[in-house]
Amino acid sequence: MSAPEIVTFGCRLNAFESEVIRDQTLVTGLADTVVFNTCAVTAEAERQARQAIRKVRRNRPGSRIVVTGCAAQIDPSRFAAMDEVDQVLGNAEKLRAESYQSLSTPPILVDDIMNARETAHHLVAGFEGRARAFVQIQQGCDHRCTFCIIPFARGPNRSIPTGRIIDQVQQLVTNGIREVVLTGVDITDYGLDLTDRSSLGRMVRSLLHEIPELPRLRLTSLDAVEVDDELLSVFADEPRLMPHIHISAQSGDDTILKRMKRRHSRADLIRFCTRVRRARGDAVFGADLIAGFPTETDEMFKNSLSIIEECGFTYLHVFPYSERPRTPAARMPQVPVPVRKQRAGRLREAGQQRLTSYLDKRCGAKVRVLVETKHGGRCEHYARVTLDRDTTPGEIVTAVVEHREQLGLRARLIG
């Protein structure tokens, strides 16, 4: 009998939770089962999950198929109606061992996530096949961006106490992990629900202080206007906090940002990037951008295009707008799908030009690379680096950049 297989879609929080699912299914002795941990950010993510489920059923007709994650939480009946699916679990239920002990009935086990008031803490020993580890610091979101359905899949903001986060990271470091990424749904709201009203900055500083043997720490997507001064201070004086910051920007146009119910303006984005660069001169930025949001005109789109250069975004995640059921944006006047795709292509092209320019400037620089495969990994600034000779995954090595490749850098190992 084969061990359970976990198929993960979507965000880094899902990647962390998939390791919890793996542990829970092993505890129960579950075998010959495939668990799909789905994403609901876009309709395309859901389509890919359904396609993968059908493919697995064709290739493994005797295996049990369990579907969970955000798409399953939001629309469990749709997945339960698939002939290929044996059971559907919600986002809370997927993290409980008992959910996998009674897989015969009921076919849908999904509670109302909006009633959740705390997040169960799970210690994860390691991450299968990965040199870096993701650690959940909070769950859920209290905001209501008009395009986003994720709060209804994840529930309200619930933070993990700092001490438990430190325990988790310490265990990972003890087990050989050299880089940790702090993740959640809305990590800049970290601590607002805790009795001590902690903040992301204070937690990060405590974590680095308590675990001096952790070589590298990264953060997932940040909300620019909610970053606290303490976090900027940590960026300025703690080299172990990597100088790559990803911003949940979504648009560069103020009218669209208001219609999205984002909490920042175009000027806020520019101001934030300027402040970070003053604190950490070598900082690089990534950003999420949505192309073709409802009511977006050509002039509004140009503001998103120009924000890439004004903020100096190096790594872009670009999404053509995708209608999500029951969201306010889905009821707004829609931009034609071909226009969304064309605008997304222009944003990606502009982003590729920025990335190419950045990589060209790295030639001759000395970089520290977390080796993810024997051929290379990523440096401090998150650029992909191919090394001139094979190296052991999990190590952090020093190399000198020789030239730019299509998707990253080529570097020569030192020593």
VMD Tcl script that draws the C-alpha trace (Angstrom):
set ca {
  {0.00 0.00 0.00}
  {1.39 3.39 -0.97}
  {1.68 6.38 1.37}
  {-0.78 9.26 0.84}
  {0.08 11.71 -1.93}
  {-0.56 15.42 -1.34}
  {-1.12 17.62 -4.41}
  {-0.81 21.33 -3.61}
  {-2.19 24.30 -5.54}
  {-1.79 28.00 -4.79}
  {-0.05 29.89 -2.03}
  {2.76 29.26 0.41}
  {0.27 28.88 3.23}
  {-1.16 25.93 1.34}
  {2.39 24.55 1.04}
  {2.75 24.70 4.83}
  {-0.66 23.14 5.39}
  {0.12 20.34 2.95}
  {2.96 19.29 5.25}
  {0.50 19.26 8.15}
  {-1.88 17.15 6.05}
  {0.96 14.77 5.25}
  {1.72 14.35 8.95}
  {-1.95 13.87 9.88}
  {-2.57 11.23 7.21}
  {0.56 9.32 8.23}
  {-0.58 9.36 11.87}
  {-3.86 7.73 10.88}
  {-2.17 5.12 8.70}
  {-4.07 6.26 5.64}
  {-2.83 4.63 2.43}
  {-3.51 4.67 -1.30}
  {-5.08 8.13 -1.05}
  {-4.53 11.37 -2.97}
  {-5.37 14.63 -1.19}
  {-5.84 17.72 -3.36}
  {-5.20 20.96 -1.45}
  {-6.90 23.49 -3.74}
  {-6.75 27.24 -4.41}
  {-9.66 29.63 -5.11}
  {-7.87 32.85 -6.06}
  {-8.87 32.51 -9.73}
  {-11.27 30.43 -11.81}
  {-8.22 29.06 -13.62}
  {-6.79 27.68 -10.36}
  {-10.05 25.81 -9.76}
  {-10.11 24.51 -13.35}
  {-6.58 23.16 -12.98}
  {-7.53 21.38 -9.77}
  {-10.56 19.69 -11.37}
  {-8.44 18.66 -14.35}
  {-5.78 17.16 -12.06}
  {-8.43 15.25 -10.08}
  {-9.82 13.67 -13.25}
  {-6.34 12.72 -14.43}
  {-5.48 11.01 -11.14}
  {-8.74 9.06 -11.20}
  {-7.96 7.80 -14.71}
  {-4.42 6.78 -13.72}
  {-5.29 5.42 -10.26}
  {-8.84 4.09 -10.42}
  {-8.57 2.28 -7.08}
  {-7.24 5.20 -5.02}
  {-9.32 7.32 -2.66}
  {-9.48 11.00 -3.65}
  {-9.98 13.70 -1.00}
  {-10.41 17.36 -1.97}
  {-9.75 20.20 0.45}
  {-8.38 23.76 0.47}
  {-9.98 27.10 -0.37}
  {-11.94 26.00 -3.45}
  {-13.41 23.09 -1.49}
  {-14.26 25.35 1.45}
  {-16.14 27.82 -0.75}
  {-18.01 25.36 -2.98}
  {-17.86 21.88 -1.43}
  {-20.94 20.62 -3.28}
  {-19.35 21.20 -6.66}
  {-16.41 18.95 -5.83}
  {-18.58 16.40 -4.06}
  {-20.66 16.13 -7.24}
  {-17.60 14.99 -9.22}
  {-17.71 11.23 -9.76}
  {-13.96 11.10 -9.15}
  {-14.13 12.55 -5.62}
  {-14.67 10.42 -2.49}
  {-14.67 13.14 0.18}
  {-14.46 16.92 0.60}
  {-12.87 18.52 3.67}
  {-12.89 22.17 4.75}
  {-9.85 24.27 5.56}
  {-10.15 23.59 9.28}
  {-11.02 19.92 8.93}
  {-8.05 19.16 6.66}
  {-5.64 19.83 9.54}
  {-7.26 17.33 11.93}
  {-6.16 13.70 12.02}
  {-9.69 12.55 12.89}
  {-10.92 13.84 9.52}
  {-8.88 11.13 7.84}
  {-9.92 8.38 10.26}
  {-13.55 8.39 9.11}
  {-13.30 8.84 5.37}
  {-16.39 6.76 4.63}
  {-19.00 9.28 5.81}
  {-20.04 12.02 5.45}
  {-18.89 12.88 1.91}
  {-18.73 16.59 2.84}
  {-17.08 17.67 6.08}
  {-16.93 21.47 5.93}
  {-17.76 23.78 8.85}
  {-18.46 27.52 8.67}
  {-14.93 28.96 8.70}
  {-16.26 32.44 9.53}
  {-16.96 31.22 13.08}
  {-13.31 30.29 13.66}
  {-11.70 32.24 16.50}
  {-8.33 30.53 16.84}
  {-5.89 28.59 14.69}
  {-4.72 25.13 15.66}
  {-0.94 25.04 15.96}
  {0.92 22.19 14.28}
  {4.65 21.55 14.57}
  {6.12 20.50 11.22}
  {9.45 18.68 11.31}
  {10.49 19.48 7.74}
  {9.38 20.06 4.16}
  {9.59 17.17 1.76}
  {11.93 17.93 -1.13}
  {12.49 21.57 -0.12}
  {15.55 23.47 1.10}
  {13.44 26.26 2.59}
  {10.47 25.91 4.91}
  {7.22 27.86 5.18}
  {5.89 28.68 8.63}
  {2.34 29.89 9.25}
  {2.17 32.93 11.53}
  {-1.50 33.82 11.07}
  {-4.64 32.68 9.32}
  {-7.60 34.50 7.77}
  {-8.30 38.10 6.80}
  {-10.54 40.83 8.25}
  {-10.54 42.96 5.10}
  {-12.98 42.80 2.20}
  {-11.28 43.66 -1.07}
  {-14.00 43.64 -3.69}
  {-12.29 41.10 -5.98}
  {-11.27 38.60 -3.31}
  {-13.14 35.54 -2.06}
  {-10.34 34.24 0.18}
  {-11.67 35.70 3.50}
  {-14.70 33.42 3.05}
  {-12.38 30.44 2.59}
  {-10.02 31.30 5.45}
  {-12.16 33.10 8.01}
  {-11.17 36.01 10.27}
  {-7.63 37.00 11.23}
  {-6.16 34.61 13.83}
  {-2.51 34.95 14.86}
  {-0.17 32.28 16.17}
  {1.48 33.44 19.45}
  {5.13 34.41 19.05}
  {6.39 31.66 21.36}
  {4.80 28.95 19.24}
  {6.27 30.43 16.06}
  {9.71 30.41 17.67}
  {9.24 26.77 18.70}
  {8.32 25.80 15.13}
  {11.26 27.63 13.55}
  {13.66 26.22 16.15}
  {12.58 22.68 15.31}
  {13.06 23.29 11.59}
  {16.51 24.80 12.11}
  {17.48 21.89 14.37}
  {16.42 19.56 11.55}
  {18.69 21.32 9.05}
  {16.48 23.98 7.44}
  {18.57 27.04 6.51}
  {15.87 29.41 5.31}
  {12.38 30.04 6.69}
  {9.56 31.96 5.01}
  {6.88 33.42 7.30}
  {3.51 33.06 5.65}
  {-0.21 33.62 6.18}
  {-3.18 35.21 4.47}
  {-2.56 38.80 5.65}
  {0.66 38.79 7.65}
  {0.83 42.56 8.20}
  {-2.24 42.16 10.44}
  {-0.24 39.78 12.61}
  {-0.86 40.22 16.34}
  {-3.88 42.52 16.19}
  {-6.03 39.78 17.69}
  {-3.55 38.76 20.40}
  {-3.92 40.00 23.97}
  {-0.52 41.71 23.89}
  {-1.37 43.45 20.57}
  {1.94 42.35 19.12}
  {3.07 43.39 15.64}
  {4.81 41.70 12.74}
  {7.95 43.72 13.37}
  {8.19 42.84 17.06}
  {7.57 39.18 16.35}
  {10.24 39.07 13.61}
  {12.79 40.77 15.87}
  {12.04 38.34 18.71}
  {12.33 35.36 16.37}
  {15.74 36.41 15.04}
  {16.96 37.22 18.56}
  {15.86 33.86 20.00}
  {17.25 31.78 17.13}
  {20.66 33.25 16.21}
  {21.53 30.06 14.30}
  {18.80 30.72 11.68}
  {20.77 31.97 8.64}
  {17.96 33.41 6.54}
  {14.40 34.65 7.07}
  {11.93 35.83 4.43}
  {8.43 37.29 4.51}
  {5.56 36.64 2.15}
  {3.33 39.33 0.68}
  {3.06 42.59 2.65}
  {0.36 45.27 2.70}
  {2.39 48.45 2.23}
  {0.35 50.79 4.45}
  {0.17 48.30 7.34}
  {3.91 47.65 7.73}
  {4.92 48.81 11.21}
  {7.97 50.95 11.96}
  {9.57 48.12 13.93}
  {9.63 45.92 10.82}
  {11.36 48.66 8.84}
  {13.87 48.92 11.68}
  {14.54 45.17 11.47}
  {15.08 45.44 7.72}
  {17.61 48.19 8.37}
  {19.76 46.42 10.96}
  {19.26 42.65 10.55}
  {21.06 41.14 7.52}
  {19.46 37.74 8.15}
  {16.10 39.22 7.09}
  {16.38 38.88 3.33}
  {16.19 42.13 1.26}
  {13.40 40.87 -1.03}
  {9.95 42.30 -0.29}
  {6.77 41.29 -2.08}
  {3.95 43.85 -2.04}
  {0.25 43.22 -2.53}
  {-0.11 46.21 -4.87}
  {-2.87 45.00 -7.28}
  {-3.04 48.28 -9.24}
  {-1.22 51.56 -9.76}
  {-4.35 53.61 -10.36}
  {-6.08 55.39 -7.46}
  {-9.62 55.01 -8.84}
  {-9.19 51.28 -9.34}
  {-7.58 50.90 -5.91}
  {-10.65 52.58 -4.35}
  {-12.99 50.31 -6.29}
  {-10.96 47.34 -5.09}
  {-11.29 48.67 -1.51}
  {-7.53 48.49 -1.11}
  {-6.14 50.44 1.83}
  {-3.30 52.13 -0.05}
  {-2.97 54.69 -2.81}
  {-0.46 54.95 -5.64}
  {1.50 57.49 -3.59}
  {1.54 55.08 -0.62}
  {3.22 52.40 -2.76}
  {5.90 54.78 -4.00}
  {6.45 56.17 -0.49}
  {6.80 52.68 1.00}
  {9.39 51.56 -1.55}
  {11.35 54.75 -0.95}
  {11.32 54.22 2.83}
  {12.47 50.62 2.52}
  {15.33 51.58 0.18}
  {16.46 54.21 2.67}
  {16.52 51.53 5.37}
  {18.08 48.84 3.16}
  {19.84 50.13 0.08}
  {19.98 46.76 -1.69}
  {16.25 45.98 -1.29}
  {14.38 44.52 -4.27}
  {10.62 44.39 -4.67}
  {8.05 42.06 -6.11}
  {4.38 42.88 -6.57}
  {1.00 41.38 -7.38}
  {-0.86 43.22 -10.16}
  {-4.34 42.56 -11.54}
  {-4.94 43.41 -15.21}
  {-8.37 44.37 -16.47}
  {-10.17 44.93 -13.18}
  {-13.81 45.96 -13.81}
  {-14.16 49.55 -15.13}
  {-10.40 49.78 -15.86}
  {-9.86 52.15 -18.81}
  {-6.76 52.41 -20.98}
  {-5.61 55.44 -18.97}
  {-6.11 53.61 -15.67}
  {-4.16 50.65 -17.02}
  {-1.27 52.92 -17.99}
  {-0.98 53.89 -14.31}
  {-0.47 50.22 -13.42}
  {2.10 49.94 -16.18}
  {4.02 53.00 -14.99}
  {4.00 51.98 -11.29}
  {6.37 49.13 -12.19}
  {9.08 51.64 -13.06}
  {8.23 54.21 -10.40}
  {8.40 51.65 -7.58}
  {11.15 49.64 -9.23}
  {9.32 46.31 -9.07}
  {11.69 43.50 -10.09}
  {9.50 40.40 -9.71}
  {5.89 40.54 -10.84}
  {2.95 38.20 -10.27}
  {0.43 39.31 -12.90}
  {-3.14 38.01 -13.06}
  {-5.85 38.84 -15.59}
  {-8.87 39.74 -13.46}
  {-10.97 36.66 -12.65}
  {-14.58 37.00 -11.47}
  {-15.15 35.28 -8.15}
  {-18.72 34.37 -7.17}
  {-20.47 36.56 -4.59}
  {-17.80 39.28 -4.71}
  {-18.78 42.93 -5.36}
  {-16.34 43.23 -8.28}
  {-18.14 40.44 -10.13}
  {-21.21 42.72 -10.28}
  {-19.30 45.70 -11.71}
  {-19.08 46.49 -15.45}
  {-16.57 43.96 -16.80}
  {-13.56 44.49 -19.05}
  {-13.64 42.04 -22.00}
  {-11.56 38.93 -21.35}
  {-9.30 39.44 -24.43}
  {-8.47 42.96 -23.18}
  {-7.61 41.60 -19.71}
  {-5.25 39.05 -21.25}
  {-3.65 41.65 -23.53}
  {-3.05 44.02 -20.62}
  {-1.65 41.19 -18.49}
  {0.79 40.43 -21.29}
  {1.97 44.04 -21.38}
  {2.49 44.07 -17.61}
  {4.49 40.83 -17.78}
  {6.61 42.23 -20.62}
  {7.37 45.37 -18.60}
  {8.20 43.21 -15.59}
  {10.54 41.03 -17.64}
  {12.37 44.13 -18.85}
  {12.83 45.30 -15.26}
  {14.05 41.86 -14.19}
  {16.49 41.64 -17.11}
  {17.90 45.06 -16.26}
  {18.32 44.10 -12.62}
  {20.04 40.81 -13.43}
  {22.44 42.51 -15.86}
  {23.55 44.81 -13.04}
  {24.38 41.80 -10.84}
  {27.22 40.61 -13.09}
  {30.44 40.46 -11.08}
  {28.61 40.59 -7.74}
  {29.24 38.13 -4.93}
  {26.07 36.30 -3.87}
  {25.08 33.84 -1.18}
  {22.97 31.05 -2.63}
  {20.61 28.69 -0.83}
  {21.10 25.51 -2.87}
  {17.68 24.03 -3.72}
  {18.80 21.47 -6.30}
  {22.32 20.22 -6.97}
  {22.53 22.72 -9.84}
  {21.66 25.91 -7.93}
  {19.08 27.89 -5.97}
  {18.25 31.45 -5.01}
  {20.37 34.28 -3.68}
  {19.50 36.81 -0.98}
  {17.56 38.98 -3.45}
  {15.57 35.97 -4.70}
  {17.25 35.78 -8.11}
  {17.55 32.25 -9.45}
  {21.21 31.23 -9.63}
  {22.70 28.34 -11.63}
  {26.08 27.24 -10.26}
  {29.07 26.12 -12.30}
  {29.24 22.76 -10.51}
  {26.95 20.47 -8.56}
  {26.45 21.23 -4.87}
  {24.58 19.63 -1.99}
  {20.97 20.90 -1.64}
  {20.32 22.70 1.63}
  {23.73 24.35 1.85}
  {24.31 28.11 1.61}
  {27.29 28.78 -0.66}
  {29.15 31.85 -1.92}
  {29.50 32.47 -5.65}
  {30.45 35.21 -8.09}
  {27.97 36.10 -10.84}
  {29.47 35.58 -14.30}
  {26.56 36.50 -16.55}
  {22.78 36.69 -16.90}
  {20.79 33.77 -18.21}
  {17.24 33.92 -19.55}
  {15.57 33.33 -16.17}
  {18.34 34.14 -13.71}
  {22.07 34.27 -13.13}
  {25.05 32.02 -13.84}
  {27.64 32.05 -11.07}
  {30.99 30.49 -10.19}
  {31.39 28.87 -6.79}
  {34.07 30.24 -4.50}
  {36.01 27.59 -2.61}
}
mol new
graphics top color blue
foreach p $ca { graphics top sphere $p radius 0.5 }
foreach p [lrange $ca 0 end-1] q [lrange $ca 1 end] { graphics top cylinder $p $q radius 0.2 }
display resetview
